[in-house]
Amino acid sequence: MTIRTSYGATSWPATASIAPTPQTVAARAAADTALDQIAYSRGKFAVEVAGLEPLIVPAWAEVPRVIEDCRG
């Protein structure tokens, strides 16, 4: 999986799961600096997984709030 922000691209190891529903899972430590890049990206960030359409996400205030809650 690749995360693209206004700071650049970061590759994250991810696994595919099909049970109970298809999903892609990537776990990161709460202190990972790539989370800050997502939180402070200008405008949007993208999540790209080979074989799937890219997911373009607006960098709204909810994203840094969730990251801060995880760091709690």
C-alpha positions, 0 to 999 in steps of 0.5 A, a space after each residue: 500500500 502506498 500513502 501519498 501526501 503533499 510531503 511525498 509517498 510512503 510505502 506501508 506493508 499491508 495484507 489482504 483479508 476476505 473474511 468476513 468482508 474483503 479488506 486491506 489492512 495496514 497497522 502502524 505505530 501511533 508515533 509513526 511520522 507518516 501519520 503526521 504527514 497525512 494529518 498535515 497534508 494540504 488538501 487531500 491524501 491518497 491511499 493506493 493498493 495494487 489492483 484497486 482504484 486509488 482512494 482520494 481522501 480530503 485532509 479534513 480536521 477529523 483525520 488529525 483528531 483521530 491520530 491524536 486520540 490514538 496517541 492519547 
